[in-house]
């Protein structure tokens, strides 16, 4: 019997060359996102977390997956779509140089590093040439069936995809093949050479290497997993929705066990790459996406969407939309605020109701309470921008910046026409249009004489009446 060396290096091969036609999508199946992460990235990261020293993804020459793969992941082309056995045979050069080979499916994204670690440990402990991860199902459907020998080891795996693949007795077996394996590299390389495509599908089945190994007296064992995610494969968009629902559930549970309050998990969406500090509170209707980081004691929501942004300790973001923003500690945003890329709020700054900020910095304690647009601007510490403040930053050809000093008081309905600078401690009057720089401590106003037109309403009514008569 072949015996593995303890701690022998592991190579992970991830099969991702399928055409995915049932997705009815121009996007390759394994590039569809699952909770913000490309489907193929899930098994790659799980394999790495479980200790795989080398990871290679088997791809179709027609599909470029490189942008979705983490650094250091190799790709191997499967020139012909000829089954799972053909996929692994395309990586024969890698298999031959590997001590142990872990085989995963790119469209079964939720297999965890813990499950993989258990499989590797089971194979290492038994010294088997192959260990198959299996599950017991009430309705095995079209999954391949595990046929065991009298000693409990695996004698063979029979496919159940098409009529003629399995006998009636074999179809009655409830233990199924999950499609996840770990092999001794040399034994696998040798067995791949004996695969045949003489079957109902006309494909090379990876499962047939089990029978080859058995015929050579090799030990083949099963590792039964109780995790239902090992069978959650994606063939169509309905499957994708099921997988994403389970992924979201697991993500939320992990955060809650780490000390995050999620008020209503059923209405909360958190991507796989999001980090949240202890004692943060996530209110209903909130979506945290991409690489968002939420600090301790922050309150997010209800009904807020935050994408690829940093939210500092103790911040509050109510019913607002943030994309590529940075909030330091103790900031307040919303309700109904829109913070666009490049918005940065220093400690204690506020962007209030119906405020839009783009490519601008609010200094420590600065406030834009309501009904304002701040674009391409720098607002100093302690400044307050009254309702209706607008930075006119675009002249039709180029963007210009507005610089507002510290402790400035901008009156309501002020328009700042960039490029313009407002000195420290300056003021503007209500309705001012500022086109020139304001010195520190100065007050700037726009004086427009008010003119009243007497009896305007009566004249207008008379004109309308004459028009009706002439008709």
ZAKE-290512 format. One record per residue (C-alpha): x, y, z. Coordinates in pm, whole numbers, plus 50000, padded with zeros to 5 digits. Each point is the difference from the previous one (the first is absolute). Last residue first. Example, Ala and Ser with C-alpha at 12.3 -4.5 7.8 and 13.67 -1.06 7.14 Angstrom:
2
+-------+-------+-------+
|  east | north |    up |
+-------+-------+-------+
| 51367 | 49894 | 50714 |
| 49863 | 49656 | 50066 |
+-------+-------+-------+
REM end
This chain:
471
+-------+-------+-------+
|  east | north |    up |
+-------+-------+-------+
| 43953 | 58299 | 47084 |
| 50037 | 50376 | 50047 |
| 49820 | 49975 | 50331 |
| 50241 | 49735 | 50140 |
| 50302 | 50217 | 49914 |
| 49846 | 50304 | 50160 |
| 49950 | 49804 | 50324 |
| 50362 | 49883 | 50002 |
| 50119 | 50355 | 49963 |
| 49771 | 50116 | 50279 |
| 50126 | 49728 | 50234 |
| 50362 | 50096 | 49930 |
| 49927 | 50368 | 50061 |
| 49831 | 49914 | 50331 |
| 50294 | 49787 | 50113 |
| 50253 | 50271 | 49911 |
| 49813 | 50273 | 50190 |
| 50328 | 50162 | 50108 |
| 50332 | 49870 | 49866 |
| 50242 | 49990 | 50294 |
| 50374 | 50049 | 49944 |
| 50263 | 49864 | 50241 |
| 50350 | 50128 | 49936 |
| 50259 | 49724 | 49975 |
| 50284 | 50006 | 50249 |
| 50219 | 49690 | 50012 |
| 50163 | 49963 | 50340 |
| 50346 | 49916 | 50132 |
| 50090 | 50038 | 50365 |
| 50371 | 49999 | 50086 |
| 50184 | 49806 | 50271 |
| 50261 | 49862 | 49761 |
| 49986 | 50160 | 49654 |
| 49734 | 49883 | 49752 |
| 50120 | 49893 | 49653 |
| 49790 | 50107 | 49704 |
| 49697 | 49845 | 49828 |
| 49771 | 49963 | 50300 |
| 49627 | 50017 | 49928 |
| 49829 | 50089 | 50328 |
| 49642 | 49897 | 50071 |
| 50035 | 50034 | 50374 |
| 50313 | 50184 | 50106 |
| 50345 | 49845 | 50002 |
| 50232 | 49982 | 50298 |
| 50376 | 49963 | 50054 |
| 50168 | 49831 | 50297 |
| 50286 | 49862 | 49792 |
| 50012 | 50126 | 49642 |
| 49767 | 49896 | 49717 |
| 50174 | 49899 | 49680 |
| 49864 | 49989 | 49644 |
| 50052 | 49798 | 49685 |
| 49713 | 49946 | 49999 |
| 49667 | 50184 | 50019 |
| 49873 | 49975 | 50358 |
| 49620 | 50031 | 50009 |
| 49841 | 50090 | 50331 |
| 49638 | 49901 | 50063 |
| 50031 | 50019 | 50378 |
| 50300 | 50179 | 50147 |
| 50347 | 49843 | 50013 |
| 50161 | 50032 | 50344 |
| 50373 | 49924 | 49994 |
| 50167 | 49847 | 50306 |
| 50293 | 49868 | 49795 |
| 50063 | 50090 | 49638 |
| 49792 | 49927 | 49690 |
| 50185 | 49905 | 49683 |
| 49800 | 49946 | 49681 |
| 50154 | 49797 | 49724 |
| 49960 | 50017 | 49623 |
| 49879 | 49741 | 49746 |
| 50067 | 50071 | 49633 |
| 49809 | 50053 | 49675 |
| 49646 | 50111 | 50075 |
| 50101 | 50221 | 50291 |
| 49961 | 49731 | 50264 |
| 50037 | 50054 | 50377 |
| 49696 | 50206 | 50090 |
| 50012 | 49924 | 50373 |
| 49645 | 50025 | 50129 |
| 49871 | 50090 | 50345 |
| 49622 | 49952 | 50021 |
| 49981 | 49976 | 50375 |
| 50291 | 50154 | 50184 |
| 50359 | 49876 | 49994 |
| 50162 | 49987 | 50344 |
| 50376 | 50000 | 50054 |
| 50156 | 49841 | 50306 |
| 50300 | 49854 | 49819 |
| 50058 | 50110 | 49640 |
| 49794 | 49914 | 49693 |
| 50192 | 49891 | 49693 |
| 49799 | 49981 | 49680 |
| 49968 | 49806 | 49676 |
| 49622 | 49972 | 50039 |
| 49776 | 50107 | 50287 |
| 49628 | 49998 | 49916 |
| 49764 | 50116 | 50275 |
| 49651 | 49942 | 50137 |
| 50094 | 49935 | 50361 |
| 50241 | 50007 | 50294 |
| 50341 | 50046 | 49835 |
| 50208 | 49998 | 50316 |
| 50371 | 50012 | 50080 |
| 50103 | 49834 | 50327 |
| 50340 | 49896 | 49868 |
| 50038 | 50098 | 49637 |
| 49758 | 49910 | 49721 |
| 50191 | 49878 | 49694 |
| 49870 | 49994 | 49644 |
| 49997 | 49772 | 49699 |
| 49619 | 49999 | 49996 |
| 49750 | 50094 | 50270 |
| 49621 | 50002 | 49967 |
| 49784 | 50115 | 50290 |
| 49629 | 49923 | 50018 |
| 50003 | 49985 | 50380 |
| 50334 | 50026 | 50173 |
| 50370 | 49961 | 49930 |
| 50168 | 50041 | 50339 |
| 50360 | 50001 | 50117 |
| 50092 | 49856 | 50339 |
| 50346 | 49877 | 49900 |
| 50084 | 50069 | 49634 |
| 49758 | 49937 | 49715 |
| 50132 | 49897 | 49658 |
| 49805 | 49988 | 49674 |
| 50222 | 49867 | 49722 |
| 49733 | 49794 | 49829 |
| 49644 | 50118 | 50072 |
| 49820 | 50064 | 50328 |
| 49624 | 50023 | 49953 |
| 49798 | 50105 | 50306 |
| 49637 | 49907 | 50060 |
| 50020 | 49987 | 50378 |
| 50279 | 50059 | 50022 |
| 50360 | 49970 | 50114 |
| 50154 | 50059 | 50342 |
| 50368 | 49956 | 50076 |
| 50133 | 49874 | 50332 |
| 50333 | 49865 | 49878 |
| 50130 | 50046 | 49645 |
| 49777 | 49947 | 49697 |
| 50153 | 49905 | 49667 |
| 49803 | 49966 | 49677 |
| 50005 | 49768 | 49699 |
| 49619 | 49993 | 49968 |
| 49754 | 50111 | 50268 |
| 49619 | 49999 | 49974 |
| 49790 | 50118 | 50294 |
| 49716 | 49891 | 50229 |
| 50193 | 50074 | 50320 |
| 50379 | 49976 | 50031 |
| 50126 | 50046 | 50356 |
| 50369 | 49981 | 50087 |
| 50127 | 49870 | 50335 |
| 50325 | 49858 | 49866 |
| 50072 | 50083 | 49639 |
| 49823 | 49900 | 49679 |
| 50232 | 49912 | 49711 |
| 49842 | 49957 | 49659 |
| 49988 | 49742 | 49723 |
| 49621 | 50034 | 49968 |
| 49756 | 50111 | 50271 |
| 49624 | 49978 | 49956 |
| 49777 | 50127 | 50280 |
| 49640 | 49906 | 50072 |
| 50003 | 50012 | 50380 |
| 50282 | 50048 | 50017 |
| 50352 | 49963 | 50134 |
| 50087 | 50069 | 50362 |
| 50369 | 49990 | 50087 |
| 50113 | 49870 | 50338 |
| 50320 | 49851 | 49857 |
| 50099 | 50083 | 49644 |
| 49844 | 49899 | 49670 |
| 50227 | 49900 | 49711 |
| 49861 | 49970 | 49648 |
| 50193 | 49781 | 49756 |
| 49706 | 49933 | 49767 |
| 49653 | 50054 | 50138 |
| 49811 | 50082 | 50318 |
| 49624 | 50006 | 49935 |
| 49758 | 50120 | 50265 |
| 49623 | 49946 | 49999 |
| 49980 | 49942 | 50375 |
| 50258 | 50154 | 50239 |
| 50358 | 49887 | 50042 |
| 50138 | 50076 | 50346 |
| 50374 | 49998 | 50067 |
| 50091 | 49852 | 50337 |
| 50321 | 49840 | 49869 |
| 50136 | 50122 | 49670 |
| 49877 | 49900 | 49655 |
| 50201 | 49872 | 49703 |
| 49848 | 49959 | 49652 |
| 50160 | 49770 | 49741 |
| 49721 | 49738 | 49995 |
| 49730 | 50253 | 49928 |
| 49736 | 50099 | 50257 |
| 49629 | 50020 | 49917 |
| 49746 | 50067 | 50276 |
| 49625 | 49954 | 49963 |
| 49965 | 49646 | 50137 |
| 50279 | 50061 | 50252 |
| 49782 | 50254 | 50187 |
| 50175 | 50182 | 50286 |
| 50353 | 49895 | 49919 |
| 50199 | 50066 | 50317 |
| 50372 | 49927 | 49951 |
| 50193 | 49811 | 50268 |
| 50201 | 49737 | 49813 |
| 49713 | 49750 | 50012 |
| 49786 | 50259 | 49821 |
| 50262 | 50047 | 49729 |
| 50028 | 49627 | 49934 |
| 49621 | 49959 | 49992 |
| 49968 | 50275 | 49742 |
| 50260 | 49840 | 49773 |
| 49842 | 49657 | 50035 |
| 49652 | 50126 | 49910 |
| 50138 | 50197 | 49706 |
| 50172 | 49690 | 49864 |
| 49678 | 49797 | 50035 |
| 49797 | 50262 | 49813 |
| 50273 | 50032 | 49738 |
| 49995 | 49626 | 49937 |
| 49622 | 49990 | 49960 |
| 50006 | 50303 | 49767 |
| 50273 | 49841 | 49791 |
| 49798 | 49681 | 49969 |
| 49712 | 50203 | 49855 |
| 50251 | 50169 | 49772 |
| 50107 | 49673 | 49843 |
| 50249 | 49718 | 50053 |
| 50139 | 50095 | 50340 |
| 50104 | 49731 | 50247 |
| 49885 | 49977 | 50359 |
| 50117 | 49647 | 50078 |
| 50288 | 50087 | 50236 |
| 49772 | 50264 | 50153 |
| 49795 | 49737 | 50181 |
| 50275 | 49955 | 50263 |
| 49958 | 49653 | 50148 |
| 50314 | 49867 | 49835 |
| 50082 | 49631 | 49949 |
| 50366 | 49929 | 49922 |
| 50023 | 49696 | 49775 |
| 50298 | 49772 | 49942 |
| 50195 | 49857 | 49708 |
| 50292 | 49766 | 50073 |
| 50197 | 49887 | 49698 |
| 49998 | 49637 | 49887 |
| 50059 | 50077 | 49635 |
| 49639 | 49928 | 49907 |
| 49898 | 50238 | 50277 |
| 50203 | 50281 | 49845 |
| 49835 | 49946 | 49663 |
| 49655 | 49988 | 50160 |
| 50066 | 50332 | 50174 |
| 50145 | 50152 | 49682 |
| 49651 | 49958 | 49852 |
| 49870 | 50286 | 50216 |
| 50196 | 50244 | 49785 |
| 49758 | 49916 | 49720 |
| 50131 | 50035 | 49646 |
| 49705 | 50084 | 49778 |
| 49782 | 49827 | 49741 |
| 49696 | 50071 | 50213 |
| 49858 | 49646 | 49999 |
| 50342 | 49845 | 50054 |
| 50310 | 49893 | 49806 |
| 50208 | 50312 | 50074 |
| 50282 | 49793 | 50148 |
| 50247 | 50079 | 50278 |
| 50318 | 49795 | 50020 |
| 50255 | 50283 | 49988 |
| 49828 | 50180 | 50286 |
| 50083 | 49704 | 50228 |
| 50377 | 50064 | 49984 |
| 49973 | 50370 | 50079 |
| 49757 | 49929 | 50285 |
| 50231 | 49745 | 50164 |
| 50297 | 50236 | 49971 |
| 49810 | 50294 | 50151 |
| 49842 | 49819 | 50296 |
| 49647 | 50121 | 49971 |
| 49758 | 50235 | 50178 |
| 49646 | 50027 | 49873 |
| 49698 | 50229 | 49968 |
| 49722 | 49915 | 49755 |
| 49742 | 49951 | 50276 |
| 49960 | 49628 | 49927 |
| 49678 | 49863 | 50140 |
| 49889 | 49766 | 50276 |
| 49630 | 49926 | 49950 |
| 50034 | 49678 | 49797 |
| 49679 | 49910 | 49816 |
| 50155 | 50105 | 49667 |
| 50254 | 49720 | 50041 |
| 49726 | 49739 | 50030 |
| 49823 | 50133 | 49691 |
| 50325 | 49984 | 49806 |
| 50210 | 50305 | 49918 |
| 50120 | 50191 | 49690 |
| 49741 | 49844 | 49771 |
| 49762 | 50292 | 49999 |
| 50191 | 50322 | 50056 |
| 50145 | 50204 | 50286 |
| 50026 | 49721 | 50255 |
| 50376 | 49941 | 50012 |
| 50138 | 49698 | 50184 |
| 50275 | 50028 | 50257 |
| 50204 | 49691 | 50079 |
| 50116 | 49762 | 50273 |
| 50015 | 50258 | 50275 |
| 50114 | 49863 | 50337 |
| 49751 | 49862 | 50248 |
| 50162 | 49658 | 50031 |
| 49717 | 49834 | 49806 |
| 50052 | 50233 | 49708 |
| 49837 | 50335 | 49951 |
| 49821 | 50138 | 49696 |
| 49972 | 50379 | 50023 |
| 49736 | 50139 | 49762 |
| 50052 | 50289 | 49757 |
| 49749 | 50279 | 50046 |
| 49701 | 50003 | 49767 |
| 49734 | 50002 | 50271 |
| 50134 | 49887 | 50340 |
| 49667 | 50070 | 50176 |
| 50035 | 49921 | 50371 |
| 50366 | 50097 | 49977 |
| 50310 | 49862 | 50175 |
| 50316 | 50190 | 49911 |
| 50340 | 49912 | 49858 |
| 50351 | 50142 | 49983 |
| 50216 | 49750 | 49817 |
| 50339 | 49888 | 50128 |
| 50257 | 49864 | 49758 |
| 50332 | 49817 | 50034 |
| 49908 | 49942 | 50361 |
| 50246 | 50049 | 50286 |
| 49708 | 49986 | 50242 |
| 50115 | 50293 | 50215 |
| 50108 | 50208 | 49701 |
| 49672 | 49945 | 49821 |
| 49794 | 50095 | 50306 |
| 50217 | 50303 | 50072 |
| 49962 | 50126 | 49644 |
| 49621 | 49959 | 50015 |
| 49976 | 50176 | 50337 |
| 50212 | 50288 | 49872 |
| 49771 | 50029 | 49698 |
| 49695 | 50025 | 50224 |
| 50167 | 50264 | 50217 |
| 50110 | 50196 | 49691 |
| 49638 | 50020 | 49895 |
| 49818 | 49872 | 49693 |
| 49769 | 50286 | 49909 |
| 50098 | 50054 | 49637 |
| 49890 | 49682 | 49824 |
| 50033 | 50133 | 49643 |
| 50381 | 49993 | 49999 |
| 50006 | 49633 | 50094 |
| 50277 | 49869 | 50225 |
| 50280 | 49745 | 49963 |
| 50271 | 49980 | 50268 |
| 50320 | 49840 | 49874 |
| 50264 | 49864 | 50237 |
| 50370 | 49956 | 49935 |
| 49996 | 50202 | 49679 |
| 50241 | 49991 | 49704 |
| 49798 | 49754 | 49793 |
| 49679 | 50190 | 50072 |
| 50143 | 50324 | 49862 |
| 50096 | 49846 | 49667 |
| 49669 | 49814 | 49991 |
| 49802 | 50326 | 50013 |
| 49807 | 49925 | 49680 |
| 49932 | 49656 | 50146 |
| 49809 | 50171 | 50283 |
| 49759 | 50159 | 49754 |
| 49971 | 49688 | 49784 |
| 49893 | 49803 | 50306 |
| 49743 | 50264 | 50077 |
| 49850 | 49983 | 49654 |
| 50101 | 50042 | 49639 |
| 49981 | 50370 | 49920 |
| 50318 | 50014 | 49799 |
| 50303 | 50226 | 50047 |
| 49989 | 49992 | 50378 |
| 50231 | 50293 | 50069 |
| 50198 | 50019 | 50323 |
| 49999 | 50312 | 50218 |
| 50228 | 50088 | 50290 |
| 49906 | 50190 | 50315 |
| 50277 | 50222 | 50136 |
| 49790 | 50311 | 50038 |
| 49630 | 49940 | 50057 |
| 49785 | 49903 | 49702 |
| 49714 | 50213 | 49864 |
| 50210 | 50192 | 49746 |
| 50146 | 49674 | 49865 |
| 49670 | 49837 | 49906 |
| 50035 | 50026 | 49623 |
| 49755 | 49766 | 49827 |
| 50046 | 49847 | 49655 |
| 50309 | 49797 | 50095 |
| 49779 | 49830 | 50262 |
| 50145 | 50000 | 50348 |
| 50159 | 49767 | 50255 |
| 50093 | 50208 | 50305 |
| 50332 | 49928 | 50169 |
| 50079 | 50047 | 50368 |
| 50333 | 49912 | 50162 |
| 50089 | 49970 | 50368 |
| 49647 | 49909 | 50109 |
| 49972 | 50069 | 50374 |
| 49628 | 49997 | 50076 |
| 49990 | 50380 | 49965 |
| 50144 | 49962 | 49651 |
| 49737 | 49747 | 49901 |
| 49721 | 50220 | 50140 |
| 50137 | 50301 | 49811 |
| 49995 | 49815 | 49668 |
| 49661 | 49842 | 50079 |
| 49845 | 50347 | 50045 |
| 50189 | 50183 | 49724 |
| 49822 | 49803 | 49727 |
| 49662 | 50147 | 50096 |
| 50124 | 50356 | 49967 |
| 49963 | 50181 | 50336 |
| 49731 | 50257 | 50081 |
| 49765 | 49764 | 50178 |
| 50033 | 49738 | 49725 |
| 50103 | 50172 | 49680 |
| 49967 | 49841 | 49655 |
| 50352 | 49933 | 49875 |
| 49962 | 49621 | 50027 |
| 49717 | 50005 | 49747 |
| 50188 | 50189 | 49732 |
| 49821 | 50331 | 49927 |
| 49806 | 50003 | 49672 |
| 49718 | 49837 | 50193 |
| 49735 | 49734 | 49952 |
| 50108 | 49834 | 50328 |
| 49910 | 49666 | 49842 |
| 50288 | 50039 | 49756 |
| 50263 | 49978 | 50276 |
| 50278 | 49913 | 49755 |
| 50196 | 49795 | 50251 |
| 50372 | 50072 | 50035 |
| 50004 | 50074 | 50374 |
| 50149 | 49693 | 50169 |
| 50212 | 50099 | 50299 |
| 50326 | 49813 | 50050 |
| 50153 | 50044 | 50345 |
| 50357 | 49885 | 50062 |
| 50076 | 49881 | 50352 |
| 50343 | 49961 | 50159 |
| 50057 | 49692 | 50220 |
| 49926 | 50077 | 50366 |
| 50048 | 49643 | 50112 |
| 50156 | 49788 | 49724 |
| 49735 | 49797 | 49824 |
| 49975 | 49624 | 50014 |
| 49930 | 49778 | 49702 |
| 49875 | 49653 | 50086 |
+-------+-------+-------+
REM end
